[in-house]
């Protein structure tokens, strides 16, 4: 994948769409799953398992998603405090390769070129890991799930990270949203708008 050779033709589209992109949830807003589950949210007692009908729908979605995609991503990072939140915006052209790993695990490899800095980053994202999946919804052409895990802090202790990831597929277009909650409160959002390559 090479953003520098293919990404330029998408810059005008990026500018148009990114100007319309807004943060779907407010910085430091509580996770809907925290609001629903209360203190049980932090316990990580029982993972969610897709049933047979959901698994079939997932397989259909993954089959349609498999391949190379190009488009843009808008990222919001939350800083400050809940009383004085600040958002840092970053926009990038992106090329992605989507595959299904084992056990209905979604995998997306990305190469992103940030529009302001021209920095290029290669990142890999996973979603719907059966070992850390704690809620899920799947319909034709749509899936959403909550992956949760404890992550060690550099200075000791640990924090709970929840990634609520949704995929909405429409023909050759896909929208992928990643909401990252730390200890139950929104810290980051990523919105991908991608078109399948010919």
Backbone as ProteinMPNN parsed JSONL, in Angstrom:
{"seq_chain_A": "XXXXXXXXXXXXXXXXXXXXXXXXXXXXXXXXXXXXXXXXXXXXXXXXXXXXXXXXXXXXXXXXXXXXXXXXXXXXXXXXXXXXXXXXXXXXXXXXXXXXXXXXXXXXXXXXXXXXXXXXXXXXXXXXXXXXXXXXXXXXXXXXXXXXXXXXXXXXXXXXXXXXXXXXXXXXXXXXXXXXXXXXXXXXXXXXXXXXXX", "coords_chain_A": {"N_chain_A": [[0.853, -1.194, 0.0], [0.449, 2.265, -0.683], [0.177, 5.395, 0.345], [1.094, 7.776, -0.673], [1.111, 7.596, -3.448], [-1.508, 7.075, -4.21], [-3.162, 8.509, -2.591], [-3.517, 11.24, -3.157], [-5.598, 11.862, -4.957], [-7.758, 11.738, -3.377], [-7.816, 13.878, -1.701], [-9.416, 16.185, -2.023], [-11.919, 15.103, -1.572], [-11.566, 14.261, 1.047], [-11.265, 16.737, 2.373], [-13.789, 17.829, 1.962], [-15.564, 15.963, 3.177], [-14.495, 15.711, 5.753], [-14.941, 18.2, 6.813], [-17.542, 18.052, 7.458], [-17.665, 16.236, 9.447], [-18.363, 15.402, 12.747], [-17.808, 15.047, 16.253], [-19.287, 12.232, 17.534], [-19.943, 11.647, 20.14], [-19.629, 13.298, 23.298], [-16.516, 14.464, 24.678], [-15.16, 12.586, 27.343], [-17.6, 11.576, 28.006], [-19.736, 9.148, 29.558], [-19.438, 5.647, 28.895], [-21.992, 3.966, 27.06], [-22.309, 1.317, 27.814], [-21.264, 1.29, 30.397], [-23.18, 2.902, 31.642], [-25.358, 1.23, 31.393], [-24.607, -1.157, 32.704], [-23.516, -0.493, 35.152], [-21.561, -0.962, 38.108], [-20.811, -3.527, 37.386], [-19.684, -3.308, 34.931], [-16.934, -2.998, 35.16], [-16.025, -5.445, 35.984], [-15.666, -7.537, 34.162], [-16.767, -10.141, 33.809], [-18.177, -12.062, 32.171], [-17.848, -13.051, 28.885], [-19.16, -12.139, 25.622], [-20.872, -14.175, 23.312], [-21.249, -14.798, 19.905], [-24.273, -15.951, 18.458], [-25.491, -18.677, 16.339], [-26.941, -17.606, 14.155], [-26.085, -14.935, 14.197], [-23.38, -15.334, 13.725], [-23.41, -16.255, 11.095], [-24.34, -13.974, 9.743], [-22.194, -12.277, 10.306], [-20.13, -13.575, 8.9], [-21.023, -13.15, 6.29], [-20.801, -10.353, 6.142], [-18.024, -9.997, 6.541], [-17.061, -11.304, 4.295], [-17.875, -9.57, 2.286], [-16.385, -7.36, 3.01], [-13.729, -8.06, 2.738], [-10.607, -7.286, 1.352], [-9.021, -4.523, -0.423], [-9.139, -1.074, 0.487], [-9.772, 2.452, 0.146], [-9.631, 5.799, 1.36], [-10.546, 8.125, 3.83], [-9.727, 9.196, 7.196], [-10.969, 10.571, 10.173], [-9.878, 11.751, 13.226], [-10.407, 12.143, 16.699], [-9.039, 13.312, 19.659], [-9.245, 13.34, 23.167], [-8.595, 15.758, 25.649], [-7.625, 17.428, 28.731], [-10.085, 17.978, 31.252], [-13.19, 16.572, 32.559], [-14.688, 18.769, 33.195], [-13.53, 20.763, 31.747], [-13.153, 20.03, 28.871], [-11.095, 19.302, 25.996], [-10.678, 18.977, 22.488], [-8.597, 17.366, 20.188], [-8.021, 17.46, 16.812], [-7.339, 15.343, 14.053], [-6.641, 14.598, 10.679], [-6.515, 12.286, 7.983], [-5.464, 10.823, 4.894], [-6.119, 7.498, 3.843], [-5.198, 4.114, 3.316], [-6.408, 0.851, 3.349], [-6.394, -2.577, 4.296], [-8.58, -5.155, 4.625], [-9.282, -8.049, 6.447], [-10.497, -11.27, 7.507], [-9.606, -12.702, 10.469], [-8.888, -15.52, 12.552], [-11.701, -17.21, 14.054], [-13.881, -15.377, 13.622], [-12.71, -12.889, 13.914], [-12.198, -9.551, 13.277], [-9.95, -7.807, 11.174], [-7.961, -5.059, 10.361], [-5.566, -3.592, 8.432], [-3.79, -0.605, 8.196], [-2.55, 2.218, 6.35], [-1.745, 5.398, 6.96], [-1.686, 8.771, 5.945], [-1.111, 11.768, 7.351], [-2.761, 14.836, 6.94], [-1.905, 17.424, 7.682], [0.714, 17.208, 8.757], [2.016, 15.423, 7.105], [3.034, 13.082, 8.003], [3.427, 9.563, 7.928], [1.758, 6.704, 9.008], [1.667, 3.302, 9.947], [-0.71, 1.043, 10.956], [-2.418, -1.544, 12.765], [-5.61, -2.841, 13.329], [-7.835, -4.63, 15.43], [-10.977, -6.24, 15.96], [-13.835, -7.422, 17.794], [-12.901, -9.623, 19.226], [-13.178, -12.758, 20.493], [-12.3, -13.441, 23.026], [-12.299, -11.139, 24.517], [-14.651, -9.838, 24.055], [-17.535, -8.175, 25.036], [-20.076, -7.276, 24.524], [-22.409, -7.336, 21.801], [-23.82, -6.62, 18.574], [-25.409, -7.535, 15.621], [-26.52, -7.062, 12.326], [-27.909, -7.352, 8.99], [-25.345, -6.141, 7.003], [-24.335, -4.546, 9.047], [-22.467, -4.224, 12.022], [-21.68, -4.18, 15.48], [-19.626, -3.982, 18.338], [-18.281, -4.481, 21.675], [-15.142, -4.468, 22.847], [-13.191, -5.224, 25.65], [-10.505, -4.666, 27.89], [-7.914, -4.937, 30.383], [-5.203, -2.713, 30.684], [-1.82, -2.286, 31.341], [-0.47, 0.403, 33.221], [2.215, 2.729, 32.679], [3.443, 3.604, 34.997], [2.734, 1.808, 36.914], [-0.064, -0.107, 38.204], [-3.274, -0.365, 36.51], [-5.453, 0.269, 33.717], [-8.815, 0.247, 32.49], [-9.619, -0.427, 29.246], [-11.986, 0.179, 26.789], [-13.109, -0.639, 23.607], [-15.43, 0.386, 21.466], [-16.67, -0.625, 18.559], [-17.952, -0.051, 15.378], [-19.31, -1.126, 12.268], [-20.523, -0.173, 9.199], [-21.846, -1.143, 6.267], [-22.305, -0.361, 2.863], [-22.865, -1.296, -0.149], [-20.158, -0.58, -2.146], [-19.057, 1.042, -0.273], [-17.88, 1.789, 3.005], [-18.33, 2.55, 6.423], [-16.533, 2.999, 9.308], [-16.444, 3.157, 12.735], [-14.639, 3.894, 15.644], [-14.784, 3.985, 19.025], [-13.067, 4.875, 21.829], [-12.876, 4.138, 25.151], [-11.645, 5.007, 28.329], [-11.406, 3.6, 31.411], [-14.147, 3.728, 31.408], [-14.908, 6.138, 30.251], [-15.151, 8.431, 27.528], [-12.34, 8.753, 25.462], [-11.243, 8.895, 22.943], [-11.975, 9.065, 19.435], [-12.416, 7.575, 16.261], [-13.139, 7.903, 12.87], [-13.703, 6.255, 10.003], [-14.064, 6.572, 6.532], [-14.499, 4.771, 3.784], [-13.8, 3.528, 0.466], [-14.177, 0.768, -1.673], [-11.438, -0.628, -3.437], [-10.967, -0.979, -6.98]], "CA_chain_A": [[0.0, 0.0, 0.0], [1.216, 3.513, -0.728], [-0.694, 6.556, 0.414], [1.632, 8.89, -1.446], [0.795, 7.458, -4.863], [-2.942, 6.987, -4.47], [-3.955, 9.33, -1.686], [-3.739, 12.62, -3.58], [-6.884, 12.051, -5.617], [-8.814, 11.746, -2.367], [-7.679, 15.012, -0.79], [-10.579, 17.066, -2.099], [-12.999, 14.391, -0.893], [-11.263, 14.326, 2.479], [-11.567, 18.08, 2.87], [-15.237, 18.021, 1.949], [-16.231, 15.118, 4.164], [-14.0, 15.991, 7.106], [-15.549, 19.435, 7.296], [-18.886, 17.716, 7.924], [-17.552, 15.231, 10.489], [-18.395, 15.919, 14.11], [-17.689, 14.034, 17.285], [-20.607, 11.671, 17.802], [-20.168, 11.693, 21.58], [-18.82, 14.336, 23.932], [-15.334, 14.015, 25.408], [-15.333, 12.122, 28.718], [-18.953, 11.057, 28.234], [-19.674, 7.757, 30.0], [-19.787, 4.601, 27.943], [-23.351, 3.429, 27.214], [-22.251, 0.051, 28.536], [-21.116, 1.64, 31.813], [-24.485, 3.366, 32.109], [-26.267, 0.084, 31.428], [-24.155, -2.237, 33.573], [-23.082, -0.02, 36.458], [-20.271, -1.457, 38.588], [-20.462, -4.774, 36.703], [-18.902, -2.935, 33.745], [-15.505, -3.115, 35.447], [-15.687, -6.77, 36.491], [-15.275, -8.418, 33.051], [-17.094, -11.481, 34.296], [-18.632, -13.018, 31.166], [-17.738, -12.541, 27.525], [-20.32, -12.314, 24.748], [-20.65, -15.135, 22.234], [-22.196, -14.71, 18.795], [-25.022, -17.183, 18.213], [-25.285, -19.2, 14.984], [-27.473, -16.652, 13.177], [-25.179, -13.785, 14.18], [-22.129, -15.76, 13.098], [-23.622, -16.302, 9.648], [-24.373, -12.587, 9.274], [-20.822, -11.78, 10.367], [-19.38, -14.156, 7.788], [-21.446, -12.442, 5.077], [-20.212, -9.008, 6.183], [-16.578, -10.116, 6.346], [-16.827, -11.677, 2.897], [-18.018, -8.343, 1.494], [-15.355, -6.398, 3.411], [-12.373, -8.517, 2.464], [-9.951, -6.643, 0.221], [-8.349, -3.239, -0.241], [-10.027, 0.08, 0.564], [-9.093, 3.746, 0.191], [-10.519, 6.888, 1.758], [-9.983, 9.051, 4.817], [-10.083, 8.999, 8.592], [-10.96, 11.73, 11.062], [-9.612, 11.294, 14.587], [-10.562, 13.113, 17.781], [-8.423, 12.914, 20.926], [-9.773, 14.163, 24.258], [-7.63, 16.224, 26.636], [-8.217, 18.266, 29.768], [-10.901, 17.304, 32.261], [-14.604, 16.539, 32.196], [-15.231, 20.118, 33.348], [-12.925, 21.621, 30.725], [-12.621, 19.119, 27.856], [-10.569, 19.842, 24.75], [-10.559, 17.964, 21.448], [-7.556, 17.549, 19.185], [-8.48, 16.867, 15.557], [-6.349, 14.947, 13.052], [-7.253, 14.039, 9.48], [-5.521, 11.581, 7.18], [-5.857, 9.901, 3.833], [-5.848, 6.159, 4.369], [-5.401, 2.888, 2.564], [-6.652, -0.214, 4.319], [-6.649, -3.949, 3.851], [-9.448, -5.789, 5.617], [-9.337, -9.5, 6.375], [-11.019, -11.97, 8.682], [-8.647, -13.588, 11.096], [-9.567, -16.707, 13.061], [-12.815, -17.084, 15.001], [-14.687, -14.181, 13.345], [-11.966, -11.71, 14.358], [-12.012, -8.536, 12.24], [-8.585, -7.276, 11.142], [-7.77, -4.003, 9.371], [-4.233, -2.991, 8.359], [-3.935, 0.717, 7.598], [-1.446, 3.146, 6.132], [-2.376, 6.716, 7.037], [-0.849, 9.955, 5.768], [-1.807, 12.886, 7.984], [-2.805, 15.926, 5.978], [-1.171, 18.614, 8.121], [2.128, 16.935, 9.027], [2.527, 14.492, 6.089], [3.546, 11.882, 8.66], [2.778, 8.32, 7.515], [1.739, 5.699, 10.07], [1.095, 1.993, 9.651], [-1.333, 0.516, 12.168], [-3.302, -2.698, 12.597], [-6.705, -2.842, 14.294], [-8.648, -5.838, 15.547], [-12.268, -6.028, 16.622], [-14.716, -8.567, 18.041], [-12.094, -10.725, 19.73], [-14.08, -13.54, 21.346], [-11.768, -13.525, 24.394], [-12.502, -9.874, 25.238], [-15.895, -9.234, 23.563], [-18.49, -8.166, 26.146], [-21.422, -7.054, 23.995], [-22.369, -7.321, 20.347], [-25.045, -6.526, 17.784], [-25.141, -7.699, 14.195], [-27.648, -7.058, 11.41], [-27.365, -7.329, 7.634], [-24.474, -5.013, 6.644], [-23.978, -3.717, 10.207], [-22.03, -4.94, 13.222], [-21.103, -3.359, 16.542], [-19.23, -4.779, 19.489], [-17.482, -3.846, 22.729], [-13.986, -5.207, 23.352], [-12.686, -4.603, 26.879], [-9.35, -5.329, 28.481], [-7.08, -4.141, 31.274], [-3.901, -2.366, 30.123], [-0.917, -1.823, 32.397], [0.046, 1.766, 33.158], [3.679, 2.79, 32.714], [3.905, 3.847, 36.362], [2.097, 0.86, 37.806], [-1.515, -0.156, 38.14], [-3.843, -0.683, 35.2], [-6.68, 0.969, 33.337], [-9.716, -0.529, 31.652], [-9.872, 0.168, 27.934], [-13.091, -0.379, 26.014], [-13.198, -0.191, 22.219], [-16.733, 0.135, 20.846], [-16.362, -0.502, 17.139], [-19.108, -0.334, 14.53], [-19.058, -1.19, 10.833], [-21.744, -0.025, 8.409], [-21.476, -1.42, 4.882], [-23.302, -0.02, 1.847], [-22.272, -1.529, -1.458], [-18.704, -0.44, -2.178], [-18.686, 2.034, 0.739], [-17.971, 1.325, 4.383], [-18.038, 3.506, 7.49], [-16.066, 2.303, 10.505], [-16.266, 4.076, 13.863], [-14.004, 3.323, 16.835], [-14.878, 4.818, 20.223], [-12.173, 4.325, 22.847], [-13.195, 4.599, 26.502], [-10.681, 4.653, 29.369], [-12.108, 3.488, 32.701], [-15.572, 3.99, 31.221], [-15.197, 7.495, 29.761], [-14.654, 8.579, 26.166], [-11.023, 9.379, 25.327], [-10.809, 8.994, 21.55], [-12.894, 8.585, 18.404], [-11.883, 7.496, 14.904], [-14.204, 7.683, 11.894], [-13.171, 5.909, 8.688], [-14.983, 6.531, 5.393], [-13.67, 4.074, 2.811], [-14.371, 3.005, -0.771], [-13.433, -0.423, -2.084], [-10.637, -0.465, -4.642], [-11.354, -1.813, -8.126]], "C_chain_A": [[0.882, 1.234, 0.0], [0.274, 4.687, -0.761], [-0.219, 7.636, -0.534], [1.271, 8.789, -2.918], [-0.691, 7.487, -5.15], [-3.763, 7.987, -3.678], [-4.312, 10.699, -2.216], [-5.108, 12.833, -4.201], [-8.039, 12.102, -4.632], [-8.794, 13.002, -1.503], [-8.878, 15.937, -0.829], [-11.777, 16.429, -1.418], [-12.803, 14.437, 0.61], [-11.659, 15.675, 3.049], [-13.062, 18.315, 2.953], [-15.906, 17.244, 3.064], [-15.783, 15.433, 5.576], [-14.621, 17.248, 7.671], [-16.937, 19.182, 7.86], [-18.869, 16.747, 9.099], [-17.537, 15.885, 11.86], [-18.283, 14.761, 15.084], [-19.072, 13.542, 17.673], [-20.952, 11.717, 19.282], [-19.232, 12.729, 22.183], [-17.615, 13.722, 24.652], [-15.689, 13.705, 26.862], [-16.777, 11.736, 29.041], [-18.851, 9.6, 28.675], [-20.056, 6.796, 28.887], [-21.24, 4.176, 28.14], [-23.364, 2.11, 27.973], [-22.026, 0.263, 30.029], [-22.45, 2.087, 32.387], [-25.458, 2.207, 32.272], [-25.897, -0.911, 32.526], [-23.758, -1.785, 34.974], [-21.729, -0.595, 36.843], [-19.846, -2.757, 37.912], [-19.619, -4.521, 35.459], [-17.417, -3.219, 33.954], [-15.068, -4.537, 35.798], [-15.215, -7.738, 35.41], [-15.542, -9.886, 33.386], [-17.394, -12.47, 33.178], [-18.57, -12.394, 29.784], [-19.0, -12.86, 26.728], [-19.955, -13.28, 23.628], [-21.708, -14.936, 21.15], [-22.955, -16.026, 18.669], [-24.877, -17.57, 16.738], [-25.795, -18.244, 13.91], [-26.568, -15.425, 13.056], [-23.869, -14.137, 13.478], [-22.261, -15.805, 11.582], [-23.653, -14.892, 9.058], [-22.969, -11.983, 9.267], [-19.991, -12.305, 9.206], [-19.735, -13.468, 6.477], [-20.816, -11.051, 5.008], [-18.715, -9.076, 5.903], [-16.241, -10.468, 4.901], [-16.903, -10.447, 1.996], [-16.904, -7.344, 1.788], [-13.956, -6.79, 2.956], [-11.804, -7.849, 1.217], [-9.335, -5.315, 0.603], [-9.335, -2.088, -0.364], [-9.193, 1.358, 0.636], [-10.09, 4.814, 0.603], [-9.85, 7.817, 2.737], [-10.436, 8.667, 6.212], [-10.011, 10.337, 9.303], [-10.837, 11.216, 12.489], [-9.781, 12.447, 15.568], [-9.923, 12.544, 19.035], [-8.907, 13.874, 22.003], [-8.677, 14.482, 25.267], [-8.355, 17.06, 27.68], [-8.979, 17.433, 30.774], [-12.351, 17.302, 31.816], [-15.246, 17.914, 32.326], [-14.699, 21.077, 32.288], [-12.302, 20.748, 29.631], [-12.118, 19.867, 26.624], [-10.421, 18.693, 23.762], [-9.424, 18.336, 20.5], [-7.956, 16.77, 17.944], [-7.293, 16.515, 14.676], [-7.082, 14.291, 11.896], [-6.173, 13.395, 8.622], [-6.19, 10.886, 6.003], [-5.409, 8.512, 4.274], [-6.062, 5.11, 3.293], [-5.476, 1.751, 3.568], [-6.81, -1.548, 3.613], [-7.41, -4.647, 4.97], [-9.477, -7.289, 5.376], [-10.057, -10.028, 7.605], [-9.919, -12.861, 9.21], [-9.42, -14.811, 11.605], [-10.731, -16.33, 13.972], [-13.574, -15.767, 14.873], [-14.033, -12.91, 13.881], [-11.723, -10.784, 13.168], [-10.599, -7.968, 12.332], [-8.474, -6.24, 10.03], [-6.357, -3.438, 9.496], [-4.359, -1.662, 7.628], [-2.587, 1.39, 7.386], [-2.069, 4.522, 6.014], [-1.342, 7.811, 6.817], [-1.62, 11.16, 6.281], [-1.646, 14.148, 7.142], [-1.951, 17.11, 6.395], [0.328, 18.358, 8.239], [2.81, 16.101, 7.953], [3.197, 13.264, 6.71], [2.738, 10.675, 8.195], [2.884, 7.31, 8.654], [1.091, 4.425, 9.559], [0.57, 1.398, 10.95], [-2.237, -0.657, 11.809], [-4.341, -2.675, 13.707], [-7.416, -4.192, 14.26], [-9.955, -5.482, 16.25], [-12.985, -7.365, 16.779], [-13.921, -9.828, 18.398], [-12.919, -11.5, 20.751], [-13.596, -13.623, 22.792], [-12.045, -12.271, 25.209], [-13.759, -9.143, 24.774], [-16.96, -9.326, 24.656], [-19.892, -7.736, 25.747], [-21.314, -6.996, 22.484], [-23.754, -7.238, 19.742], [-24.668, -6.712, 16.326], [-26.459, -7.793, 13.438], [-27.073, -7.159, 10.005], [-26.6, -6.028, 7.37], [-24.117, -4.1, 7.82], [-23.559, -4.613, 11.37], [-21.442, -3.94, 14.201], [-20.748, -4.264, 17.707], [-18.348, -3.999, 20.437], [-16.392, -4.807, 23.179], [-13.451, -4.482, 24.581], [-11.511, -5.395, 27.428], [-8.623, -4.372, 29.419], [-5.705, -3.947, 30.637], [-3.036, -1.791, 31.234], [-0.498, -0.378, 32.155], [1.564, 1.752, 33.288], [4.204, 2.922, 34.139], [3.241, 2.924, 37.38], [0.587, 0.949, 37.751], [-1.986, -0.473, 36.726], [-5.09, 0.153, 34.972], [-7.512, 0.038, 32.466], [-9.937, 0.218, 30.344], [-11.003, -0.578, 27.248], [-13.042, 0.221, 24.616], [-14.56, -0.602, 21.676], [-16.562, 0.418, 19.358], [-17.573, -0.92, 16.31], [-18.701, -0.259, 13.067], [-20.394, -1.127, 10.122], [-21.366, -0.099, 6.937], [-22.621, -1.088, 3.945], [-22.66, -0.154, 0.476], [-20.758, -1.495, -1.39], [-18.195, 0.597, -1.178], [-18.803, 1.407, 2.132], [-17.598, 2.465, 5.323], [-17.692, 2.713, 8.744], [-15.807, 3.337, 11.593], [-15.681, 3.318, 15.047], [-14.095, 4.343, 17.961], [-14.051, 4.153, 21.314], [-12.502, 4.97, 24.19], [-12.103, 4.123, 27.456], [-11.386, 4.732, 30.716], [-13.563, 3.938, 32.593], [-15.922, 5.328, 30.617], [-14.467, 7.754, 28.442], [-13.338, 9.349, 26.119], [-10.639, 9.636, 23.877], [-11.907, 8.482, 20.622], [-12.187, 8.61, 17.057], [-13.032, 7.156, 13.961], [-13.567, 7.465, 10.526], [-14.3, 5.915, 7.661], [-14.183, 5.992, 4.213], [-14.48, 3.602, 1.604], [-13.519, 1.829, -1.229], [-12.696, -0.166, -3.387], [-11.136, -1.403, -5.736], [-10.404, -2.992, -8.271]], "O_chain_A": [[1.946, 1.242, 0.618], [-0.362, 4.951, -1.782], [-1.032, 8.339, -1.135], [1.137, 9.818, -3.58], [-1.095, 7.889, -6.24], [-4.905, 8.286, -4.027], [-5.306, 11.281, -1.784], [-5.721, 13.88, -3.994], [-9.16, 12.462, -4.993], [-9.668, 13.175, -0.654], [-9.317, 16.427, 0.212], [-12.562, 17.115, -0.764], [-13.758, 14.628, 1.361], [-12.313, 15.748, 4.089], [-13.549, 18.927, 3.904], [-16.718, 17.79, 3.811], [-16.595, 15.427, 6.502], [-14.809, 17.356, 8.882], [-17.455, 19.982, 8.639], [-19.911, 16.46, 9.687], [-16.775, 16.823, 12.098], [-18.631, 13.626, 14.758], [-19.926, 14.325, 18.088], [-22.124, 11.815, 19.643], [-18.164, 13.002, 21.635], [-17.688, 12.607, 25.167], [-16.413, 14.453, 27.519], [-17.137, 11.586, 30.209], [-17.965, 8.882, 28.21], [-20.898, 7.105, 28.044], [-21.683, 4.039, 29.281], [-24.318, 1.814, 28.693], [-22.543, -0.501, 30.844], [-22.812, 1.695, 33.497], [-26.284, 2.205, 33.184], [-26.776, -1.448, 33.201], [-23.672, -2.607, 35.887], [-20.841, -0.707, 35.998], [-18.655, -3.065, 37.863], [-18.919, -5.417, 34.986], [-16.724, -3.633, 33.025], [-13.872, -4.808, 35.898], [-14.451, -8.66, 35.697], [-14.668, -10.744, 33.263], [-16.918, -13.605, 33.222], [-19.161, -11.343, 29.537], [-19.795, -13.724, 27.101], [-18.862, -13.209, 23.066], [-22.905, -14.908, 21.433], [-22.357, -17.098, 18.762], [-24.214, -16.868, 15.975], [-25.158, -18.086, 12.869], [-26.315, -14.936, 11.954], [-23.32, -13.329, 12.728], [-21.332, -15.435, 10.864], [-23.067, -14.641, 8.005], [-22.599, -11.265, 8.337], [-19.229, -11.554, 8.596], [-18.862, -13.227, 5.645], [-20.354, -10.623, 3.95], [-18.198, -8.291, 5.108], [-15.25, -9.985, 4.352], [-16.111, -10.293, 1.067], [-16.52, -6.567, 0.913], [-13.09, -5.928, 2.807], [-12.435, -7.845, 0.16], [-9.147, -5.01, 1.781], [-10.241, -2.11, -1.197], [-8.062, 1.35, 1.121], [-11.263, 4.746, 0.238], [-8.72, 8.255, 2.516], [-11.397, 7.918, 6.391], [-9.106, 11.136, 9.062], [-11.602, 10.349, 12.911], [-9.358, 13.573, 15.307], [-10.227, 11.419, 19.433], [-8.973, 15.082, 21.779], [-7.928, 13.601, 25.689], [-9.54, 17.363, 27.54], [-8.574, 16.321, 31.112], [-12.709, 17.942, 30.827], [-16.234, 18.204, 31.652], [-15.338, 22.08, 31.969], [-11.081, 20.72, 29.474], [-12.641, 20.92, 26.26], [-10.081, 17.574, 24.146], [-9.312, 19.483, 20.067], [-8.202, 15.566, 18.011], [-6.347, 17.295, 14.562], [-8.024, 13.525, 12.099], [-5.052, 13.897, 8.544], [-7.327, 10.423, 6.098], [-4.425, 8.375, 5.001], [-6.976, 5.204, 2.474], [-4.698, 1.698, 4.521], [-7.295, -1.625, 2.484], [-6.946, -4.72, 6.108], [-9.672, -7.746, 4.25], [-10.206, -9.33, 8.608], [-9.365, -13.681, 8.477], [-10.514, -15.09, 11.112], [-10.737, -15.262, 14.583], [-13.877, -15.115, 15.873], [-14.725, -11.964, 14.257], [-11.117, -11.184, 12.174], [-10.105, -7.682, 13.423], [-8.848, -6.508, 8.888], [-5.992, -2.876, 10.529], [-4.966, -1.596, 6.56], [-1.628, 1.168, 8.125], [-2.83, 4.79, 5.084], [-0.265, 7.794, 7.413], [-2.651, 11.533, 5.722], [-0.549, 14.482, 6.695], [-1.33, 17.745, 5.543], [1.129, 19.211, 7.857], [4.039, 16.064, 7.884], [3.855, 12.495, 6.009], [1.515, 10.747, 8.081], [3.965, 7.087, 9.198], [0.097, 4.462, 8.833], [1.31, 1.265, 11.925], [-2.75, -0.747, 10.694], [-4.005, -2.512, 14.88], [-7.573, -4.806, 13.205], [-10.016, -4.537, 17.036], [-12.773, -8.303, 16.01], [-14.223, -10.931, 17.942], [-13.316, -10.941, 21.773], [-14.401, -13.852, 23.695], [-12.033, -12.312, 26.439], [-13.924, -7.957, 25.063], [-17.256, -10.414, 25.148], [-20.813, -7.825, 26.559], [-20.264, -6.652, 21.942], [-24.731, -7.719, 20.315], [-23.708, -6.107, 15.849], [-27.383, -8.499, 13.842], [-25.857, -7.062, 9.839], [-27.159, -4.939, 7.504], [-23.641, -2.986, 7.604], [-24.203, -5.62, 11.663], [-20.789, -2.975, 13.805], [-21.481, -5.2, 18.025], [-17.744, -2.993, 20.065], [-16.67, -5.828, 23.808], [-13.278, -3.263, 24.559], [-11.516, -6.626, 27.433], [-8.706, -3.153, 29.268], [-5.114, -4.893, 30.117], [-3.471, -0.913, 31.979], [-0.208, 0.014, 31.025], [2.13, 0.869, 33.932], [5.279, 2.416, 34.457], [3.196, 3.234, 38.571], [0.027, 1.952, 37.308], [-1.184, -0.81, 35.855], [-5.696, 0.671, 35.91], [-6.981, -0.845, 31.793], [-10.389, 1.363, 30.343], [-10.983, -1.803, 27.138], [-12.946, 1.438, 24.456], [-14.819, -1.784, 21.451], [-16.338, 1.558, 18.953], [-18.143, -1.992, 16.511], [-17.865, 0.555, 12.677], [-21.293, -1.921, 10.399], [-20.658, 0.766, 6.421], [-23.765, -1.475, 4.186], [-21.994, 0.765, -0.001], [-20.143, -2.28, -0.668], [-17.029, 0.987, -1.232], [-19.7, 0.607, 2.397], [-16.678, 3.239, 5.057], [-18.463, 1.861, 9.186], [-15.041, 4.28, 11.394], [-16.16, 2.244, 15.411], [-13.545, 5.439, 17.858], [-14.303, 3.005, 21.681], [-12.418, 6.188, 24.346], [-11.685, 2.967, 27.396], [-11.893, 5.782, 31.111], [-14.139, 4.459, 33.548], [-17.103, 5.647, 30.473], [-13.318, 7.349, 28.263], [-13.227, 10.449, 26.66], [-9.803, 10.496, 23.602], [-12.669, 7.583, 20.978], [-11.452, 9.547, 16.748], [-13.806, 6.234, 14.22], [-12.965, 8.377, 9.959], [-15.361, 5.336, 7.891], [-13.294, 6.671, 3.698], [-15.674, 3.317, 1.705], [-12.29, 1.885, -1.18], [-13.239, 0.427, -4.319], [-11.659, -2.481, -5.456], [-10.567, -3.808, -9.178]]}, "name": "protein", "num_of_chains": 1, "seq": "XXXXXXXXXXXXXXXXXXXXXXXXXXXXXXXXXXXXXXXXXXXXXXXXXXXXXXXXXXXXXXXXXXXXXXXXXXXXXXXXXXXXXXXXXXXXXXXXXXXXXXXXXXXXXXXXXXXXXXXXXXXXXXXXXXXXXXXXXXXXXXXXXXXXXXXXXXXXXXXXXXXXXXXXXXXXXXXXXXXXXXXXXXXXXXXXXXXXXX"}
